[in-house]
Amino acid sequence: MFDDNRPTRREFVKTVGQAAATSLVALNAPALAAQKRRRYAILGTGERGCLMWGRPVAEQYGHVVQFVGLCDVNPKRVAVAKEVIGVDCPAFTSFDEMCDRARPDLLVITTVDAFHSEYILKALNRGIDVMTEKPMVIDAAQCQAVLDAEKRTGRKILVTFNYRYPPKHQKIKEVLLEGEIGRINSVDLNWYLDVYHGADYFRRWHRLRARSGSLWVHKATHHFDLVNWWLDADPVEVMAQADLRVYGRNGAFRSTHCRPCPHKSECRFHYDMTKEPSRMKLYADCEDADHYYRDGCVFREDVDIFDTMAAVVTYSNGVTMSYSLNAFMPFEGYRLAFNGEKGRLEIRDFDRQPWQVPEPTEIFLTKSFGERKAISVPKSEGEHGGGDEIIRDIIFGGRHVPEYMRLPDSRAGAMSCLTGIAARTSVDRKQPVKISELIRLEPRSL
């Protein structure tokens, strides 16, 4: 039933702008008032673990967290990670040993995607709060197990969706809340991964569905979370198609990885990792311990994920989204539009392109029977459009943000993953897939 006394969207934006998000370091921690630092550990010490959740946290937030352990299955890499992060805490190759000896109460998980659920469950059962990189899980069974465990244990899961936090994405959310285009009826989202970033997923473990869930889950999870958040709605049904058109079996030649490859001169995807000392130290110098090649061949025949994807997603508020993801484009970025009953909000965002443009990001609002105006895009610096620094500061620094910028929880992690899982399942079955077929999920709390 409609309530005429509810605040307008514009009033809502102003009101919630005064709210503050709770930093993760304060979760379940009354002792924070006594300035007790949380015991912090990292599981998975690749680049994301070291450079996103390691070194910046150690340098800026040592007053609220104490590094008590680093863990990785590769003993050489975890030893290098201590040096890269700049901490002197113990290093482990066994998660259980780290928990027994280091006794963390806050864990960040940056392992191969397929293992997120295993360690989330272990951590929750030990009474440890969890921060996990996206995707939270890679299949529906894992998703159900994680949500059930969080409810049973009373601990907390945070999914580190840094894409929510670039100022440009916050601006899109605020424009939608102001309601100038009226009720949203449909969304168009086309995401472009270029021949550098896109190809990189096919060099690494992400190329295997059993490890990443495919790019429907590993990468598109970011995009689906953004749309879920922008619309403030849940996905209900997904119909998708996908194929592998460029990488994997499509190559005319192949090797194990780029450094010893005999086809260097003729391969347009050849990647010379020797020019990047940090990656050589963190990966190449450690690869004899686990035979993981950071510069793997994009044409390996075991590639079983897609590079060409399209889907139609239906949401709980009646909105439909037309979505595509291509991983071999000459530029990087996205085009996005919200089609409303009173107008259209259009966004063009290019991270990298082979030509010069006045502004990398443009936002335009066009009113039906009215004017078209440019929306001022906030300037920002740093990784992922400035989102990395902001999400870290909310988590560890208690940065005050509007309520609609609150930290993403396990439900947000589930709904974004399930959109991709449903898309992958739709491709396999060649039919639409309802989210309710995949998982038992409690209704959204408003």
N, C-alpha and C positions, 0 to 999 in steps of 0.2 A: 504494500500500500504506500502511495506517495505521501511524503510528509512535507507540507508547505512551510514548516518551520525550520527545515534543514538549512544550513548555510549554503550560499552559492559556491560554485567551484572557486571563484576568485577569492571569496572570503575564506574558504578552506585553505587555500594556498598561504594566505597571510597568517592565518591562525597557527597552522602546523609549522610554519617557518620558525616559530619560537620554541618548538620542541627539541629535545636532545636525544640522540641515540645513546644507548648504553654501551660502553666499550666492553669488549670481550674480556679484558683483564679483570673486570669487576664481576663477571658472572659467578654466582655461587661463592663469593669471596668477601664475607663481611670483614675479614682481616685487612682488606685493602685500606680501610680507614687508618690502620696502623702502619701503612706504607709497606706491607709485606709483598715482596715480588712473587709473581707466579713462576712456577718451575716449568720451563719451556723447553720442548724438544722438537727436533725436525726428523721426519722419516722420509728419506729420499733426498739425496744430496746432489742432484743434477743442477742445471742452471736455475730452474725455478726455485728450488729449495735454497740454494746459496744466494742468489742475487735478488730474489723477491722477498723471501721470508727469513733470510739469514743476515747478510751483512747490513742492510738498512735498519733492521730491527735492533741488531747489536749496537750499531752506532748511535741510534736516536732514542731507543726506548729501554736502555739498560736499567733505568730507574724503576721500571714496572715489571720487567721480566728478567729471569735469570736463566741463561742457557745451561741446561744440565745434561744434555745428550744429543748426539747426532748419530743417525743410523742409516746404513745403506748396505745392500747385499754385496757391493763391491768394496773390499777393504781398502784398496788403493784410493778410490774416489772419496770415501768418507774421510780419509786422512788429508787429502788435498782440500776438502771442504773446510776443515778447521782453519787452514791457512787463508782460504778465500774469504770466509766469513769474519775471521779475526777473533776467534774465541778459543779458550783453552779447556773446554769441557770434554768429558770422556767421549770416545767414538766406539760404535758398536756395529756388528753385522747381524745381530739377533735382536729383534724387536722385544721379545719377552725378557731377554737379559737386560736390555736398556731400561725397561719398565721396572724390573726388580731392583736394579742397582741405582738408577738415576731418579726414580720416583717422580716423573713429571706429573703435573696436573693440567697442563695444556699442551696439546700435540698438534702440529701442523703436518698434514700428509701430502707429499708431493711425489708419490711413487708413480709407476705405470698405472694407468687408469683401472685396469682389471683388478688390481689389488686394493683399491680404496676401501671397498666394502669390508674386506677381511680385517683390515686394521682399524676401521671405524668401530666394528663390533668388538674387537679385542679391547680397544681403548675405553669404550663406553662401559663394558663389563668390569673394567678395572677402576671405574670412577673418574675417568679422565675426560675433560671437555676437548672437543675436536674442532679444528679448522681443517677443511679439506679443499684442495684444488678442485676445480671443475674438471670433468663431470663428477658428481658425487658418487655415482655408480654407473655401470654400463648395461645392466639388464633389469627386467622387472622383478625377478626373484631377489636380487641384491637390494633393490629399492625397498621392497616390502620388509626385508630382514632389518635393514638399517632404521627405518621409521619405527618399527615395532620395538627395537632395542632402545632407541632414544626415549620412547614413552615409558618403557619398563624401568630403565635405570635412572631417569630423571636428570641425566646429564644433558649438555647442549652441543649441537652441531651448527657450525657456521660454514657456509659455502662461499668461497672467496671470488665472487663475481665482480672483479675489478672493472668490467666494462660498464657497470652501472654508474661509475663515479667520475668519468671525465665531465667537466663542466658543460660540455656541449650536450651530453646525454641528459643531464639534469635539466638543462634549458628546454629540451623537447618535452620532458615530463611536465614541467611547469606550464608550458604553452597549452598542452592538452588539458591540464587541470583547469585552466582559465576558461575553457569551453567555447572559444570563438568559432570553432568549426562545428559545434553542436555534437549530436550523437554520432559516434564513429560507426560506420557501416562496414568498411573493409580496409585492409592494409596491403600494401605492395612492398616487398622487401627483396632486393637482389644484392647478394653479397659476393664480392670478387676477391679471390686470393690470387696473388700474382705468381709469376714463374720463379720467384725466389722463396717467398713465404709459403705459398701453396705447395711447391715442389718439396719443401723441407719435411712436410708430413709424410711423404712417401720415401724419404731417406731413413726414417727412424722407426721405432717400434709402432708408431701410430698406423703404419701401413697394414697392420694385421687386425682384423675385426675382433679377434679373441682378446686382444690387448687394449684396444681403444674404443671398441664398440662401433667403429667407423667414424667418419667425419660428421655423420648425422648426430652423433653423441659427443665426441670429443670437441669439435669446433662449433657446430651449430647450437650446442647447448648454450653458449654465450648469447647467440642471437635470439633464441627462443626465450631465454630469461629476460632479455631486454623487452621483447614484445609483451610477454606476460605482465611485466612490471609496468610498462607504459599503458597498457590497456586495463590493468588491475583486474585481470580475468584469468581463468584457467583454460587450457586446451581441453577439448572434448573429443574430437575426432580428427584423424589425419589420413590423407590419401597422398601417396608419393610414388615417384618414379626415379630411378637412378641408374648410372652405368659407369664403367671404367673405360674412358675413351682415349686418354693420353699416356698415362703412366703404366707401370707393371708390364703385362704381356704385350702391350702395344709398341714397346721399343724394338728397334731392329737389332740391337746388340745389348749386352749387359755384362756386369761384373759383380763382385761382392760389394766393393765400395770404391770411392773415387781415387784414393791415393795410388793404388797399384793398377788402376784400370788401363788397359791397352788402347782404349777408345777416347782418350782425353781430348784429342784434337778435333774429333768429329762430333762429340756429344754436346749439344747446346745446354744441357743441364749439369755439366761438369762443375763440381764445387771443390775449390782448393782450400781445404781447412787449414793447411799449413800456414796460411796468412793470418790466422787468428790464434795467437799464443794462448789465450785463456782457455779456448776449447781444446787445444792440443794438450794442455796440462790436465784439464778436468776429464777429458774423454780419451784422446789417443794414447796418452801415457798410462791409462788405466785399463785399456781394452783387453790386454792379455789375461785379465782376471775373470772377465765374463763374456768376452768376444762380442761386445756391443760396439758397432761402428756408427759413430755420429754422422759420418759422411757416406752412408749406405747408398747403393745404386737405386735410383728411382724406378728402374726397369726390372727389378727382381721379379721373378715369376710368382713368388708367393704373395704378392700384393693382392689382397682380397677386399679392399674398401673401394669406395666410389670417388670419382673426381668430378662428376657431373650430376647434380641433384636438383629436384624440383618437388614441391609439395603444396597442397592446399590444407590449411589448418582451420578448423571451426572452434570458436571459443564459447565459453559459458554465457557471455553477454550477447551472443548472436553474431559477433563480428567474424568475418572470414579473412584469412591471410593467404596471399599468393607469395610463395617463398622460393628462391633459388640460390644455390651455392655452386660456384665453379672455381676449381683450384688450379687453373693454368692461364690466368688472364695477363694481359700486358700492363695492368695497373692494379692497385690494391685499394679497397674501400667498399662503399655501399651506396645504393640509392634506396630511399625509403619514402613512402607516402602514406598518410592517414586520410582516408576519404570520408568526410563527414557530411551530415545533412545540410550544413550551412557553409561548407567550404572544404578546402584541402590544404594539408600541411605537408610540404615537400622538403626533403633533406638530401643533399648530395655531400658525401664525405669521402675524400680520397687521401689515404695516408701516403701513398707513393704513386706517381704517374710520370710517364716519359715526356711530358710537356709542362710548360709553366702555366699556372692558373693564378688569378689574383688572390683567391682565398681557398685553402684546402677544404673548408666546410662552409656550405651555404644552406640557409633555412629560409623558406618562403611560405607565407600564409596567403592564400587566395580565397576571398569570400565569394560565395555564389551571388551573382548580380552586383558584385562590388569590386573593391580594390585588391591589388596584389601588393604585398609589402614584404620587405626583407626583415628577418628577425636577427637582431644582433647576437653574434655567437661569442661567448666568453673565450678569451685567450687563455691558453694553458700550456705548460711545458712538462716534460717528463714522459716516462713510459706509459703506453696505452692512453695517450691523450691527457696525462696527468692523473689518471684514475688510480694508479698504483700507490702513489704517495697519499692520496686522500683516503683510500680504504685502510691503509696501514695506520693512518692517524686517527681514524674513527675507532679501529680495533684497540690500538695500544695507547693512543693519546687522549681518548675521550672527546674527540672533536665534536662540537655541537653542530648538528645538521637537522633539517626538517624531518618530521616523522616519516614522510614518504621516501626518505633516503636511508631508512633503517637498514641494518645489516641483514643480508639474505640468510634465511634459516633453512632447515632441512626440507620444509615444504617447497620452498622456492627451488632448492636443488632437485627435488623429486619431479616437480612439474616441468622443469626445463629438460631434464634427462628423459622423462617419459614422452615428451613431444618427439625427440629424436629416436627413441626406442620404437615408438609407434610408427614413425616414418620408415625406419629400417624394416620393421615387421611388415608394413604395407608393401614395400618393394618385394619382399620375399613371397608374400601371399598373393600379390597382385589384386588387392582389394582394400577398402578403407578399414581402419583399425580404430576402435574406440578406446580411450584411456581407461575406462572402467573395465575393459576386458583384461587389462594388464595388472591391475593392482586394486586393493581395497584401501580407499583413502577417505579420511573424514572430511566433511564439508569445510569450506574456507571459513575462518573466523573474520568478521568484519571489524 
